[in-house]
């Protein structure tokens, strides 16, 4: 057989006498050798103690089948196999485009035959009898190229994964910017709530999402919108809802993230949630509501809190704009009614005497109307966000009506009042 083992015993950790570090390698070695004793010695006394993963085959046909089923990192091949010879196996590997380094085991005097096998792609050969050190050194030499190739492939894969994540994050940011511009032009609160919820689920693939908004009169958080809410929470739509997290987030004004055991001390409003993100809607350093998302089956990716926080900021702007828009509409309606009542006391809208008891009232009325007109100009000029065409038209109409109302007051108040 001609195999000599030094400093190696089955089941013990070897000490290399050739300067090769003994590490827990995961390199896969396939031995194709017809000598049962030599296979056993190669496996148990040399390769496995040095941490290699080893499989064996007793003939060329079985070896080729093993390579096809599970390609190894390196092959140790007996050149003198019966049936399919070592050279035949090499030729078959070349025909199958199997790029696996091969170390040949040759008998003494067969060096020329081994050298011929190099033309078929052999990386090295050992002449019997050989020692443990020679075998391990040959295996390590052959594996250097394999490991470099593996490292390059792993690095390429990591780069591709990183590039994929970067592209995905860019798409998410573009989507977020588009959503932000869209919701800040909405003028109906219910539309804001629903679109923010849809955006939260789209951006994060959350299993559930909800929107709490503080009621100005009671100061309580009210559930205004949600998607895939748990049954108990869904019944609370339009009603005050509080959990252990809402007070914390409203007070801190900071986004809260929790999952697993870190969430067990709290009781989220969404039943059975195992991972949550709560982002406050902050206006002038004060929270007016909360946008939250929740999962039951998985945790959120690390960058998701940033996306939800940015979306909550857009939502806060949209809520403020919608409320201001609604206020202006209501004020405009009220002032139109006032103008009609005032006309009943005047002789005409083009300038006639007005009863003295209403003069001071008209003077006081003009100041808030002028302030309202200035606020409305913020929408007309786009300082509060670009309006969609239908909203722009509505603002233009209200602006015109308010201007006409102020002009009417100017005509109804005599110059000698000194009020204007």
Secondary structure, DSSP 8 states (H G I E B T S, - for coil): --EE--S--TTS----SSS--------EEEEE-S-HHHHHHIIIIIIGGGT-EEEEESSHHHHHHHHHHS--SEEEEETT-SSS-HHHHHHHHHHTT---EEEEEE-TT-HHHHHHHGGGT--EEEESSEEHHHHHHHHHHHHHHHHHHHHHHHHHHHHHHHHHHHHHHHHHHHHHHHHHHHHTT--SHHHHHHHHHHHHHHHH--SEEEEEEE-TTT--EEEEEEES--HHHHTTTTSB---TTHHHHHHH-S-EEEEGGGGTTS--SSTT-SEEEEEEEEETTEEEEEEEEEESSS---TTHHHHHHHHHHHHHHHHHHHHHHHHHHHHHHHHHHHHHHHHHHSS-TTS----HHHHHHHHHHHHHHHHHHHHHHHHHTTTT----HHHHHHHHHHHHHHHHHHHHHHHHS-GGG---
